Amino acid sequence: MTHALDLTFADVGGRTVLTRRRYRWPLLIGRVFPDPVRRSVGSVIIQNAAGTVIPGDVVTQRIAVVDGGSAVVRGQGATTVSGVPGGAVAMEDSEIRVDATSRLQFEAAPRILTPHAHYRQRTRVCVSPGGRAVIVDAVVLHPELTDDVFGSYESLVEFAGPDGTLLALDAQRLGAMPRVRRAPTAFATVYLGGAGCDTTMTALTPEIESLSVLTGDRRLYVGVSDLPNGTGWAVRMAASDGGILRTAIATVTSVVAAQPVPA
């Protein structure tokens, strides 16, 4: 399979650089920027040249961080998922691998689901013991969405061991508009993958869940749960709109990503 994006990060001389850098339309990337404070961390922004995912698209990407690398990979501001009546499903598949000496923070841009759009994303993650990965999965419902033009949204996140054994599976699906009055329209999960973070995340849970806001039109619900087989943790968020969600994601990722990896 030819991937639209195929990146490998590694530490070279105390800085994280790209040792493999391949991409094709519709994805674009620029240079690796060193973190101004943590010089060993390298950041890259993935851009979608079209600014949208259209019916029938199949976009695949592969990201690996090895040999002591520490990478932050972010998407552009947001990507719309376009739809037409009777249109095919747009699909995005990602493979993520982090070895025992490395770290990755992967913040895909929120997908904005528009009328008639059908979207499915699948992310397969392998974090070797000693490694750490923070992964964001987010979707926002467009204001023009109603019951009669709602398509579908499906997200599948799999965590596997180095030998390929499935350790955790997290599946989410929206097939209709939320029917609860003033229901949230923006949803995200921040996954923390890697062994040995149970004590830390248990201690952080009250702080993270205290981000919930239920005043007026500003509504944010936050819940923290562990993943099976010691795989890691998931922070789930539901918000009244995309702006509140993005702020919450930034806060949670900054807290979670700062946690040290156990020796």
N, C-alpha and C positions, 0 to 999 in steps of 0.2 A: 504494500500500500504506500502511495506517495502522500506524505503528510503536508498539510498547508504550513505547518510549523514544526521544526525539529531542532531543539536547543539542548546543549549540554553545558553546564556551568562547572567550573572547578577552581580551586585555589592555585594561583601561580604567583609565587613571590610575595605572599601575604595579601594578595588582592583577588577577588573573584572575577573571573573573566569567562567569556564564551569560548569553549574549545570546539564546539560544533554549532554552526549557525546557518540553518537552511530555512527558507520560507518562500511562499508563493502566494499569489492572489487568492483570497482577498486580504490576507494578513500581511502586515508590515511591522518591522521592528527597527529601532535605532541603535545607538551605541549603548554600552553598559556604563552607567553613572555610578561612581563610588559614593557611598554614604559619607556625608561631611563629618559625622561623628565617629561612626564605626567603619574605618577605611577598608576592612576586610569584606564588607557587604557590598554587592553589586546590584543595581536596579535597572530593569528594562521595562519599557512600556510597549505592549502589543496594540497595534492599531488595526482596525478593520477598514480597509480602503473604501468599501461600499457604504460603511456606516450602518449596515443592516444585514440581517440574515433572511434570505428569501425562500419561498416554498421550494422544496426539492434539494436545497443545499445540503451537502455532506462535508463538513469541515472537521478535519482531524488534526490533532497536535500531540507532540510528545516533548516532555520536559524532564531532564535529569539533572540532578545536582550531586557531584561526586568529589572525592579527593579533598575534603575539607572546605568545599565551597559554601557560601552563604548568599543566597540570591533572593531578591524581591522581584516578582513578575506581576505587573499590573495591566489591566485592560484600560482602554480609553474611557472617557466619561460614562458612556452608556451605549448600548447597541440595541436597536429596535429589531423586533421579529415581525417581518411583514407577512400579510396574509391576503388571500383572495378566496372567494366562495369556492369550496370544493378543492382547494389547493393541497398539495402534498405536504408532508411533515418536513420541517427543516431540522437537521440533526448536527450536533457538535459532539465529538468524542475526544477525550483527553486521556493520555497516559502519563502518569507522574511517578518518578522514581527518585528516592532520596537515600543515599547510602549511609552507613553507620557514622560517618564523620561529618555529615553535612546538614544544612538547614535550607528550607524553602518557605517563602511566603507568597502564595499564589492568589491574587485577587482578580478574578475575572470580572469584567464590567457587568453590572446588572443588565439582564435581558428585559426589554420592555415589550410586553405582549400586546399586540394591536389587534383590531377586529379581524376575525377569520383565521388568525395565525395558529398553526399547529407546530409545536416545538418540543424536541426531545434532546436532552443532554445526558451523556454518560461519562463519568470520570472514574478511572481505575488508578488506585494509589498504592504504592509499595514503599513503606518506610522501614528501613532496616533498624534493628535495635541499636540505639545510640543516636539515631537521626531524629529530625523533627520537621514536620510540615504543618503549615497553617493554610487552610484552603477555604475560600469564600465561594458560596453558591447563592445567587440572588436573582429574584424576578420581581418585576413591577407591572401591575395591570394598568394599561393605558386608560385615561379618563373616559374615552369614547366606548369602552367595552360595555356591552349589555348582554343579557342572557341569550338573545337571539343571534348575536354575532360572535359569541365566545367560541374559540377553537379548543385548544388543549395545551397543557404544559406537563411535562414529565421530566423528572430528574432522578438519576440513579448514580449513587456514589458507592464504590466498592473499595474496601481496604483488604489487601492481600499480604501474606508473608513473603519473604524472599524466595520460598519454594513454590509460590503460586497458590498456596492454600488460602481460601476465602476466610477472612477473620470477621469482617463486619460488612453489612449491606444496609444502606439507607436509601429508601425510595420515597418519592413524593410525587403526587399527581393532582392536577386541577383539571376538572372536566366541565366546570360550570362556575358562574360567578358566586362568590360567597353570599348567602342569603340572610345572614344576621344583620340587623340594622346597624349602620355605621361600622360595618366590618372592615378589617384591615385590607389594604390593596397592595401592600409591598411585603415581601417575605425573603428571609435569608437564613442560611445556616453557616456558621463559622466552625470548621472542623479543625481540631488539634490532633494531629496524628503522630504517634510516637509513644513508646513505653516509658513508664516511670514518672508520669505527671499526675497520678491520682491524688497524692497528698496536696500538691500545689493547687490543683484545680478545685478540690474540695474546699480548701481555704478561700479561694477566690470567688466561689459561687455566690455568696451573699452580696459581694461588691458588684459582680456582673449583673445579677438579677435585680439589683436596686436601680438599674438604669430604666426600668419600666416607668412609663409616664402615662397617666390616665386622666389628663385635664383638658377639657374643652375638645378642640379639634386635634390636639396633639396626643396621639395614642401610640404607645410602644409597649409591646409585651416581650419579655425576655425570659427564657428558660434554659437551664444547663442540665445536661445528662451525659453519663459516661457511655462509651461504646463497648460492645462485648469483646471478650478475649483480651482485655487490656490494650485494645487498639488505640484508644485515645478518648477524646471528649467532643461533644457537639454543643454549640451555643445557638439556640434557635430564636429567631426574631420575627415578629409580625408588627407592621407599622401602618399608620393611616395614610402615609404617602412616601414617595421615594426619597425626598429630602431628609426626613427623619430617619429613614432606614440607613441612608449613606452615613449620616453622622454616627449612628449607633454602631455600624460596621467598623468605622474608623476607630472608635473608642475601644471596642472589643478586641480588634486585631492588635492594637497597640499594647493592650494589657497582656493578651495571650502570647504574642510573639516575643515579649520581653522576658518570658520565663526561661530560666536556665535549663539546659539539658543535663539530666543526672549523669554523673561520671560513670 
